[in-house]
Amino acid sequence: MDQPVNPTDTANTLPQALRILAGQYPRRVALRMKDYGIWRDISWQEYAASVRKVALGLHALGVERGDHVAIIGENKPEWLYSALGVMSLGATFVGVYTTNPTPECEYVVGHSESVVYICEDEEQCDKALAFKARTPALKKIVVWDMEGLKHFHDEMLMSFEDLLALGGHAESADPGLYDRLVDAGQADDIASIIYTSGTTGPPKGAMISHKNYQWIARQTDKLTRMSATDETISFLPLNHVYEQIFDLMMHLRVGHIINFTENTDTVMNDLKEVSPTIFHAVPRIWEKYHSGIVLKMQDATWLKRTVFNLAYGVGKRYNDYRLEKRPVPLPLSVAYRLAYFAVFRKLKERLGFDRVRLGFSGAAPISHEVLKFFQSIGIPIREGYGLTETTGITHTSDENNFKLGTVGKCLPGSEVKIAEDGEILIRHGGIFQGYFKDEATTREALEGGWFHTGDVGEVDDEGYLKITDRKKDLIVTAGGKNVAPQFIENLLKFSPYINDAVVIGDRRKFITAMIVIDEENVVKWAQDHKVQYTTFASLTRAEEVKKLIADEIDKVNNQLARVENIRKFILLDKKLYTEDGEVTPTMKVKRKAIYAQYKEQIESMYRE
């Protein structure tokens, strides 16, 4: 298969890049969508045609250069058609999380002054119908799936099919209109406004230009070495910049195939069918895979368990040599190849990772023990670092050059500086254009010409960045000792029985933790050990379960300095949900909200 000429080297905008790829490889597969259990191929030619119709349909509705259009829906080709259609007009797309309740959707749509609201289905449409009277800029609601709405009439509502038909009529009336609109696009145009799912305060709208997207794609390409033969799987929220790295930036640079999962519940099965070559996920996904393997091995026969443990021991020793960049002894190298062929190869096939040449973890910190585990069984995962305001990435590692405990080196062409207080400052071509309608916060974030990340870290002699924690999250105990809660929380989440952990201790005499158990794994453990319970809440109150978690915490304490030891803990009787404002959509804990909601439980741990 020929490698396409990288369109991001000649195109000013993402729609211009799409047009180049569609012209070069009209019949090559660009996207795949699973619908009712069947995978359907979409060529670059079909992809570009759908984008063209969306753009011309929106143009006919009156959307102009500089306007904003909101998009809310699960990952589907229609999401990309909508976003690229909007950008084709020189307008800006504004992604909204599907999990956002109506007031949060209203805030984003209202604050961004969106003129059109493109949504997936009746559920997301209902949100707009509830707030349309309070968002005066909003003129039209476009729905992909009209099931449940076919007999509902509202002058603002139209189907996605009707939008495409409108675009088709506009194209017939003026065949050159689309190309003229796309040709007018400039690299400095604002492509998107991404509202940060910040852990404090209302979300801020980060303005990302086409030039930002294209720069990140070019620099990331130098590390990932992706090509048109690669395949990825799309299931993380598409309005989050992390998913956009693979579905917009890299996709429109190298032309790889994106596979859209049927829904969020079928990811693991779809993964086995697709067997992607590049797989990116948030730490929660990698942690679930890890705990699933560990517990499955515990339940396996003595022979299978013994063979796996022997193979894993070999893989761990082999990986230690590689991490320390020492030559692997020949006997160990041979033993690893045998272990890989006999055990790890089959395991990877069962997981759907048999073709994965590189995995990525991002959007939140991950336990280094999890990374070591996967590296040892032959699945290389590289942790990356970045923020919405840096267009998703500032640091990552390639396949061969990496160092555990770090998030890699900065992208080529980047500058990194550590401030006196330890804050990481970044300067590169992906730095955002500012916060929409918030000049004061923009000036603060870009003070001195550097983007202030809000994270604390250090750069070693080889240029690898190690993240300590969020600057505002660092704990200073009553004794004046600094403690990084994320590091302890990641050690706790390495346990297959712990889903979430919130470490507390700022200006306190000692460290405590609130723990959310992993329901699936703890339920199975309780059944195996004949523990009586009725609900999730009653499970957390069972003394046997408390003892199980206490033992897991003891394992973590043995790895920590005495001042970092967790002295007391409580088990929360519910999971943490984005809908309840407790975690972000990428599963980062909103500490302020947690501290306020569980104030009484926290105080109970510090009473004498």
N, C-alpha and C positions, 0 to 999 in steps of 0.2 A: 504494500500500500504506500502510495507517495505521501510524503510529509508536506502539508500545505505551507505556502509562504505565509509567514506570520502576519496576519492582517493588522495587528496592533502596531506594526512598524510603519504602516502607511496610513492607516485610518485615524481620523481625529476623534471619532465617537464609536461607541459600541454598535449602534445600528449600521454604521459604515463598515465595521468589521464583519458583521453578520452578512451584509450584502456581498462582500468579497468572498467569504467562505461558500455562500450559496452559489455564486458564480463559478467558483473553481471546482466544487464537488457537489453538483446538484442532486445526484442520486445516492450519495453516501449517507449512511444513517447518522443522524444528529442526536435524536432523542428516542427513548423507548418508554412506553407507558403501559402499565399492567392494568387491564380493565376486565372485570369478571373472570379473573384467572388466566387471561390470555395476554401475552406481550404483543404490543403493536409498534412497528417501526415507523418513525417519522423522519423523512429525508431533510437535508438542508434546504432543498427547494421548497418542500411543503412548509417547513419552519418559517422561511422568509416570506412565503405567500401569506401565511396567517398573520404574521407581524404587520405586513403591509396593509392587510384589510382592517386590522385593529386601529392602526395609525390613521388611515383615511376615514374610518368610521368616527373616531374621536374628533378628527378635524372637521367632519361634517356637523358634529354636535357643537362645534364652536371652541374646542380646546386649542389654545394658542401657545406659541413659544413663551416659556417662562411660567406657564400655569402648572399647578400641582394636581396629581391624580392619585388617590389612595387605592391600595390593593390589599385585600384580605382573603386568604384562602390557603388550603393545604398545598403541598408541592405538587404541581401539575404542569403540563406544557402550557396551559392557559395562563399560568402565572408569568412565565417568560414571554409569551406572546404579548401580554398586557404591558409588562414593564418595558420591553423593547419597542412596542407600539407607541407608548407614551414618549419615550426618549427620541423616537424618530421625528417627532414634531418639535424637538427642542424644548419639550416640557419635562417635568421632573416627577418621578414616581415616588410614592411614600408608602412603604410597607407597614402593615399593621399585624400584630400577632393574633392568630385565630382564638387564642385563649383569653384575650383581653375582654373583660366585661364591658358592657355598654358604655359606662362613664369614661373608661380609658380610651375606647374607640372614639368617643365623642371628642375627648381632649386632643387626640392626634389629628383627627379630621378637621376639627375647628381651628387648632393652633396652626396647622399647615395651610389653612385656607384652601383645602382641596375642592376642586370644582366638579370632579366625578369620583364616585365610589364604586370600584369594581370588586365584586365579592363572589364567593364560591356558591352559596346556596341560601336556602330560606333562613337558616339560623343566623348567618352573617348579615343577610338583608334586613332581618327584623331589628338588628342593632341600629342600622342607619334610619329605618323608618321611625324609630323611637326618638332620635335626636335631630332629624332633618330640619325641624322648625327652629332649632337653636344654632344651626350652622348655615348662615345665610349665603356663604360662597358656594355651597353644594347645589348643583343643578341637575345631576343625573345619577341614578343607581343602575349599574349594569351587573347582571347575574349570570354566572356560567351555567349553573344547573337549576332549571326552573321548576323542578319537582316540588309540588306543594304550592306553587305560585302561579300556575297556568290560568287559574280563574280569578286571580287577584288583580285588581286594576288600580293603578296609581300613575298619575301623569309623569312622575319622576322615574318610574321603573321601566327598564327594557332588558331583553334577554341578550346574552352574548352572541347568539345566532343572528339576532336582528342587527347587532352592531357590525358583525362581519358582512352581512348583506348590504348594509349601508355603505361600508367601505368598498365593497365590490362595485356598487353603482357609481361611487365617486371615481373609482379607477377607470371604469368604462367611459365616463364623461370626460376625464382628463388623464390619459395614460401616463403622462410624464410628471404628474403632481408629486407622487411619493418621492421620486428621485430628487426633485427640486427641494423638497422639505428636508430630506436626509443630507443633501449636499450643503445645506445652510448651517449644519451642526458644527460647532466649534469645540475644541478640546477643553476650553475653560467653562463650557456650559455645565450647569449643575445637573448631574444625572439622577441623583437620588437624595432624599432626606431620610436618614435612618434615625429613628427615635431610640435612644439608648434605653435599655431596660434597667437603668441605674438602680443600685441598691439603696439609694437615698433620694428623696424629693421627687418631683414630677420629672418625666423623661425630657431630655433635651434633644432637639432635632439637629443632628450633624449633617452638614451639607457636603456631599461627595461629588466631585467633578468627574467628567469622562477622563481627564488627564490623570487624576488620582487612580482610577480603576486600571487604566492602561499601564501606568508605571508599575503598579503592584504586579500585574500579570507578567510584564517583561522580566522583572527582577526575580519573581518566584519561579519562573520557568528555568532560570539558571540553576536553581537548586533541585527542583522536582524532576526536571528532565522529562516532563510529560509530552506525549505525542498523540496523534490522531488514533493510534491503536489502543490507547488507554480507555478504560471504562470506569465510571464512578457510579455511585448510587445516591440518590437525592432523597433525604428524609428529614434533615434538620430544618428549622424554620427558614424559609427563603427570604424573609425580610431581615434576617440576621446577616451581618457582613461575613461571618464565617462560611455559611453555605454559599454566599455569592462569590467567594474566591473561586470555587470549583464550578459553579453553574453559570456564572456570567464572565468573570475575568479570565480564568484559564480556558474555559470552554470556547470563548470567542478569540482566543489566541492560538490554541493548538488544534481545536476541532475534535476533541474526544467525544465519546458517546456518554450521555447522561441517562441513567435508568431511574425512572420515577416509581417508587413503591406504590402498591395498591392503596394502602393506608398505613398509619403509624403502628398498627398492631401486627402487620405482616412483614415488618422489616427483616426479622431473622430468617424467615422462610424465603423471602425475595432475595436475600443475600446469597443463599445457597444456590438459587437458580441463576443469578447473574454472575456470581463469582467475580467481583470487580478486581481491577489491577491496582487501583488506588482506593483506599477506604478512609474516610475522615469521620470522626465522631467526637462527642464531648466525653469527658472523663466518666460520667455515669454509665455510658454504654460499655466502655472498656471494663469498668468495674463489674458490671453485670456478667459480661462474658467470662471474666476471671473467676468470679464466685461460682458460676455455673460449672466450669471445668473442675474446680476444686471439690465441690460437693458431689459431682458425678463420680469423681474418682474415689471419694470416701464410700460411696455406695456400690462401687464395682466389686467384682470377685477378687479374692486374695491375689490371684495370678495377675489379673489386669492391673490392679493397684500396684503390685510390686514392680511390674514391667514399666509402668508409667513413672514411678518414683525413681527407678534406676536411670531411665532415659532423661528425666528432668534433672537429676543430679549431674549427668554428663553435660547436658545443655547449659546448666548453671555455671559449671567450671569452664566450659568453652567460652561462654559469654563473658566471664570475668577476665579472661585473657584479652578478648577483643575490646572490652571497656578500658582496660589498662594499656591498650595499644601495644601489647607484647606478642611476639610470634607464638602461635599455638603449637605445642608439641605434637609430633606426628601421630603418636598413639591416641591422643585425645581427639585430634582431628578425625581420625578414622572412626573412633568410637562415636563421635557426634554424627558423622554421616550415617552410621548404622542406626543410631537412635532416631535420626530424622526419617530415614526410610521406613523403619519398623513402626514408629509411634507418631511422630509429629506430622508427617505427611497426611496420614489418615485423619488425624484430629483436625487439621486445617481444612480438609475436604468436607468433613461433617459440619464445620462452622461456616463454610462458604468462603474461606480465606485461602484456598489453594492457589489462586492466581495473584493474590495480593503481594506486590513487590515493595510497597511502602504504605504504612498506616500513619495517620496524623491524629493528634489529640490537641484540642484547642478550646477556647471560650472560657475555660476555668482551669485552675491548677489540678494536676493529677498526681497520685501517689507514685513515687519513684519505684516502689516495690512492684506495682502493677506493670510498669514499663519493663522492669528487669524480667518479670515472669514471661511476658510475651516475647521479648528478645530471646530468652532462653529456649523457647519452643519454636523458634524460627519465624516469628512474625515481627518484623522491625517496625516499631512505632516511634515517631519523632514528635516531641512536644514543641508546639509553636507558641508564640506570644504576640499579642497585638491588641488593639482596641478599635472600636468603631471609628474613632477619630483618626486612626492611622490607616484607614481603609482595610482593617482586619489583620494586618501582619507587620511586624517589625523584625522579629527574630524567628529562625527555625534552623533545623539541621538537614543535611542531605542524607542519602543512604549510607554513605561510608564515613563521613566526618560528623561525629556527634560526641557528646559527653553527658553522661547521666547526672542528674541533679541540676542541669541547666536547660534553658529553652533554646539553646543554640547560639549561633552568631547572627549579627544583624544582616539584613538584606544587602547585597552589593549596592553601593552608592548611598548608603545610609550613614548618618552620624549619631553616635550615642554618647551621652555625658551623664555622669552621676553627680547630682547636686550635693552641697555640703551636708544636707540633712538626709542624704541617701536616696532621694527621689530620682527615678530614671527619667531623663530628658531625651527626646528623639527629634531628629530633623531628617526628613526624606521626601521624595516626590509623591508619597501617598498621604501626606498630612492634609486633613480636611480643610474646607474653605471657611469654617466657622459654624457657630450655632445659629439656626434660623431665629430671627427676631430677638437675639440676645448678645448684643455687642460687648457688654461688660464681662460676661462669662467667657466669651471668645478671647478678649484681651488677656484675661487672667490665664487661660489655658495655653496661650501662645506667647506668654511674656518672654521678652528677650530673644524672640525668633525661634524658640524651641518649644515643642509640645511637651507639656508637663503631664506625665502619665498618671500620677497619683499612686504609683507603685514604688516600693523600696527594693533596691537590689544592688548587686555589685558585678563588675566585669573582671574576669580573671586575665592572666597574662596572655592567654591564647585568644582572647576576644569573646569567650563564652559568657552569656549573661545568666546569672542566678537570681531568681526572684525571691525576696524574703516574704513580703506580704503587701497588702494594701496599706498605704501610709496611715490612713485613718483607722485601720483595724488592729494595728499593733497594740499589744497589751503591755501596760507597765504595772507590775504588781505593787502592792503596798510597800514591799521591801525595795522598790526601785529597779527590779529586774525586767528587762525587755523579753517578751515572749511573742513569737509569731503563731497566731492561732491556726492559720491555714495548714502549716506543716504538721501540726498535731492532728488536725481534722483529717488530713489525707492518710495519715498512718492508721487512724481509727477506721476509715472507710475501706481500707485494704481487707478488713475482716468481712467474710461473706455474710455475716449476720447484722452488719451495720450499714444502713442505707444513707443516713445523714448524721452529721455531728456538728454541734455548735459549741465551741470552747469559750468559756467566760473566765474573767479574772482581772479585768482592768481596775486598778486601785483596790484590789481585794487581797486578802492574806494568802490565798492559795487558788489554784486552778480547778475549775469544775467543768462539767460538760452536760449538754442536753443531747440525748441520743434518740434517733428514729431508727427502729429496727427494720431490717429487710423482711417484709411480710412473707414473701414466698419461701425464703430459706428458713426463717424461724418457725413458720407453720410446719414445714416438713420435719424440722428438728423436734418440735413439740410432739408431733404425731409419732415419730420414731421412739421418743422417750416417754410416751403415754402421759403427757402433761395435759391437764384438764383446762379448757378455756371455751368461751362461746364467741366472743367478738375480738377485734383487733385490740381494743382498749383492755379487755380482760387478759389478753395474751401478755400485754406489757406489764400487768400487775402480778403475773405468776412468779413466785419466788425462784423457780427453776430457770426461768428466762432471765431474771435479774442476775442470777449467778453466772449464767452463760455469758452475758455481756460484761460482767465484772471480770471474768477470766480473760476476755478479749482486751479489756482496758489494761489489765495487768501486763499483758504481752507488749502493749504499746509503751506503758510506763518504763518497762525494762530497757527500752531504746532511747529514753529521754533523760535529760539532766534532772536532778531532783526538783529544781524550781519549776520545771515544766510538767511535773507529774500531776495527773488528774486525781484529786483526793476524794471527790464526791461526784455522783452523776445521777441524773433522773432519766427515765424513759418516757418520752412523749407518747400520749395515747392516740395520736393521729399522725398521718403523714403530712409533709409540708407541700402546699399546693401554690401554683402561680395564681390561681383564681382567688386565693385568700391573701395574696400579697406577701407571702412568706419567702418565696424564692422567685428568681427571674426565670424567663422561659429557657435559659441555658442552665438552669438549676443552681445558680449562685445564690447563697443564702442572703436574705435582706436582714442584716443583723439588727438594725434599728427597730424594724417591725417585730422581729422575734423577741427582742429584749422587752418591748412594750407589752406584747401579748402574753408573755410568760413571766412577767415581773414577779409574781407571787411565788412561782415554783423556783425561780432563781434565788430569791431571798431566803427561801426555806433551806437551801443548801448551805447558807452562810450563818444560819442561826446556831448558837452554841448548843 
